[in-house]
Amino acid sequence: MKQFAAGDLTRNTGDLFEAAAVAPVAITKHRKPRFVVMSMERFEALTTGRDTQIAMDVTDMPDDLGKLLDKGIEEHFRDR
């Protein structure tokens, strides 16, 4: 993730906006990430549930998805 120091924001605003249009950008203060700037589209996808990623416990996974995961793991280790 690209980072910008908080003190440099006024000098690099254009660079910040350009980077944030592509991917979230960390704003650092005292060299530690404190804030994130991202495009409105990315923010809305994260907050409205339009994001395609989901998290679940393996024990709650539907059978068809579990079989697909097992197959992928087997193929990964078989090809090594």
Backbone as CSV, one residue per row, in Angstrom:
resi,resn,N_x,N_y,N_z,CA_x,CA_y,CA_z,C_x,C_y,C_z
1,MET,0.856,-1.169,0.000,0.000,0.000,0.000,0.901,1.230,0.000
2,LYS,0.590,2.122,-0.869,1.333,3.369,-0.943,1.063,4.196,0.308
3,GLN,2.058,4.976,0.744,1.906,5.780,1.953,2.323,7.221,1.695
4,PHE,1.638,8.131,2.372,1.984,9.545,2.342,2.058,10.025,3.780
5,ALA,3.066,10.824,4.099,3.160,11.408,5.435,2.147,12.532,5.552
6,ALA,1.513,12.653,6.713,0.491,13.683,6.925,1.046,15.074,6.645
7,GLY,2.285,15.325,7.020,2.892,16.634,6.806,3.124,16.974,5.346
8,ASP,3.146,15.983,4.468,3.395,16.210,3.045,2.122,16.338,2.218
9,LEU,0.967,16.216,2.845,-0.287,16.186,2.085,-0.540,17.442,1.269
10,THR,-0.239,18.610,1.800,-0.524,19.832,1.045,0.360,19.953,-0.187
11,ARG,1.566,19.411,-0.123,2.471,19.475,-1.277,2.175,18.381,-2.297
12,ASN,1.584,17.267,-1.863,1.400,16.113,-2.741,-0.058,15.711,-2.918
13,THR,-0.968,16.643,-2.820,-2.387,16.315,-2.905,-2.730,15.627,-4.224
14,GLY,-2.215,16.129,-5.314,-2.497,15.523,-6.620,-2.000,14.091,-6.700
15,ASP,-0.795,13.858,-6.185,-0.241,12.494,-6.178,-1.081,11.574,-5.309
16,LEU,-1.538,12.093,-4.173,-2.373,11.300,-3.270,-3.668,10.884,-3.961
17,PHE,-4.349,11.835,-4.586,-5.610,11.523,-5.265,-5.398,10.546,-6.413
18,GLU,-4.310,10.707,-7.141,-4.013,9.806,-8.251,-3.782,8.377,-7.740
19,ALA,-3.027,8.242,-6.666,-2.760,6.916,-6.099,-4.026,6.307,-5.509
20,ALA,-4.843,7.117,-4.838,-6.066,6.615,-4.202,-7.106,6.186,-5.227
21,ALA,-7.036,6.713,-6.436,-7.955,6.288,-7.489,-7.670,4.850,-7.912
22,VAL,-6.447,4.401,-7.718,-6.042,3.055,-8.115,-6.215,2.056,-6.976
23,ALA,-5.811,2.454,-5.768,-5.861,1.560,-4.601,-5.850,2.403,-3.339
24,PRO,-6.337,1.857,-2.219,-6.299,2.602,-0.963,-4.873,3.058,-0.625
25,VAL,-4.770,4.232,-0.011,-3.486,4.845,0.340,-3.464,5.109,1.838
26,ALA,-2.359,4.771,2.488,-2.213,5.021,3.922,-1.645,6.415,4.150
27,ILE,-2.215,7.111,5.124,-1.683,8.393,5.577,-0.981,8.118,6.897
28,THR,0.304,8.461,6.962,1.076,8.168,8.161,1.263,9.410,9.022
29,LYS,1.365,9.167,10.300,1.683,10.228,11.249,2.703,9.631,12.208
30,HIS,3.834,10.295,12.320,4.956,9.773,13.106,5.356,8.382,12.619
31,ARG,5.345,8.235,11.288,5.753,7.013,10.579,4.847,5.805,10.812
32,LYS,3.688,6.009,11.390,2.740,4.912,11.601,1.488,5.183,10.783
33,PRO,0.967,4.164,10.070,-0.279,4.363,9.314,-1.422,4.720,10.257
34,ARG,-2.116,5.814,9.963,-3.207,6.278,10.826,-4.547,6.382,10.107
35,PHE,-4.533,6.665,8.816,-5.757,6.870,8.054,-5.614,6.209,6.696
36,VAL,-6.748,6.023,6.019,-6.746,5.464,4.666,-7.594,6.363,3.780
37,VAL,-7.081,6.642,2.595,-7.821,7.396,1.582,-8.045,6.449,0.410
38,MET,-9.289,6.392,-0.069,-9.614,5.513,-1.196,-10.686,6.169,-2.053
39,SER,-10.897,5.610,-3.221,-11.922,6.145,-4.106,-13.304,5.924,-3.486
40,MET,-14.244,6.747,-3.860,-15.612,6.612,-3.368,-16.209,5.274,-3.812
41,GLU,-15.892,4.840,-5.021,-16.401,3.563,-5.516,-15.940,2.410,-4.624
42,ARG,-14.663,2.411,-4.232,-14.138,1.353,-3.374,-14.777,1.418,-1.996
43,PHE,-14.930,2.619,-1.459,-15.563,2.792,-0.158,-16.997,2.267,-0.173
44,GLU,-17.756,2.626,-1.206,-19.143,2.171,-1.301,-19.218,0.651,-1.449
45,ALA,-18.292,0.069,-2.200,-18.279,-1.386,-2.340,-18.019,-2.060,-0.995
46,LEU,-17.156,-1.482,-0.185,-16.854,-2.051,1.132,-18.002,-1.879,2.118
47,THR,-18.699,-0.757,2.040,-19.720,-0.458,3.049,-21.130,-0.896,2.668
48,THR,-21.373,-1.184,1.401,-22.725,-1.586,1.000,-22.833,-3.069,0.713
49,GLY,-21.758,-3.803,0.930,-21.812,-5.240,0.716,-21.697,-5.662,-0.725
50,ARG,-21.310,-4.753,-1.612,-21.148,-5.116,-3.026,-19.833,-5.821,-3.275
51,ASP,-18.974,-5.845,-2.284,-17.698,-6.521,-2.450,-17.949,-8.006,-2.641
52,THR,-17.199,-8.643,-3.504,-17.432,-10.051,-3.814,-16.759,-10.988,-2.833
53,GLN,-15.955,-10.462,-1.935,-15.278,-11.315,-0.974,-16.151,-11.530,0.251
54,ILE,-16.153,-12.775,0.730,-16.857,-13.085,1.958,-15.942,-13.930,2.835
55,ALA,-16.184,-13.901,4.114,-15.421,-14.725,5.053,-16.389,-15.659,5.749
56,MET,-15.952,-16.899,5.941,-16.794,-17.856,6.643,-15.913,-18.884,7.318
57,ASP,-16.452,-19.521,8.320,-15.770,-20.607,8.982,-15.851,-21.832,8.078
58,VAL,-14.797,-22.602,8.024,-14.760,-23.777,7.150,-15.904,-24.731,7.483
59,THR,-16.267,-24.829,8.753,-17.344,-25.750,9.130,-18.712,-25.283,8.638
60,ASP,-18.834,-23.995,8.292,-20.101,-23.452,7.792,-20.148,-23.390,6.266
61,MET,-19.090,-23.847,5.618,-18.981,-23.756,4.175,-19.956,-24.731,3.494
62,PRO,-20.652,-24.282,2.449,-21.524,-25.194,1.701,-20.705,-26.363,1.131
63,ASP,-21.324,-27.536,1.011,-20.627,-28.744,0.561,-19.935,-28.565,-0.785
64,ASP,-20.617,-27.939,-1.745,-20.014,-27.792,-3.071,-18.768,-26.913,-3.027
65,LEU,-18.792,-25.881,-2.201,-17.631,-25.006,-2.071,-16.500,-25.725,-1.335
66,GLY,-16.847,-26.532,-0.331,-15.851,-27.309,0.398,-15.149,-28.303,-0.506
67,LYS,-15.908,-28.964,-1.386,-15.319,-29.918,-2.328,-14.384,-29.209,-3.307
68,LEU,-14.783,-28.026,-3.757,-13.939,-27.252,-4.655,-12.640,-26.839,-3.956
69,LEU,-12.737,-26.430,-2.709,-11.555,-26.063,-1.935,-10.640,-27.270,-1.760
70,ASP,-11.219,-28.409,-1.375,-10.419,-29.632,-1.210,-9.706,-30.002,-2.505
71,LYS,-10.406,-29.913,-3.625,-9.818,-30.243,-4.927,-8.650,-29.314,-5.235
72,GLY,-8.833,-28.021,-4.980,-7.766,-27.044,-5.238,-6.540,-27.299,-4.374
73,ILE,-6.757,-27.632,-3.113,-5.636,-27.919,-2.215,-4.899,-29.175,-2.677
74,GLU,-5.652,-30.217,-3.037,-5.031,-31.459,-3.523,-4.206,-31.199,-4.782
75,GLU,-4.743,-30.447,-5.721,-4.015,-30.148,-6.958,-2.766,-29.330,-6.680
76,HIS,-2.873,-28.411,-5.759,-1.717,-27.558,-5.431,-0.556,-28.404,-4.927
77,PHE,-0.834,-29.317,-3.995,0.245,-30.110,-3.424,0.679,-31.260,-4.335
78,ARG,-0.199,-31.733,-5.192,0.151,-32.796,-6.120,1.137,-32.278,-7.174
79,ASP,1.000,-31.033,-7.587,1.839,-30.463,-8.643,3.201,-30.014,-8.150
80,ARG,3.489,-30.135,-6.900,4.773,-29.673,-6.352,5.859,-30.633,-6.645
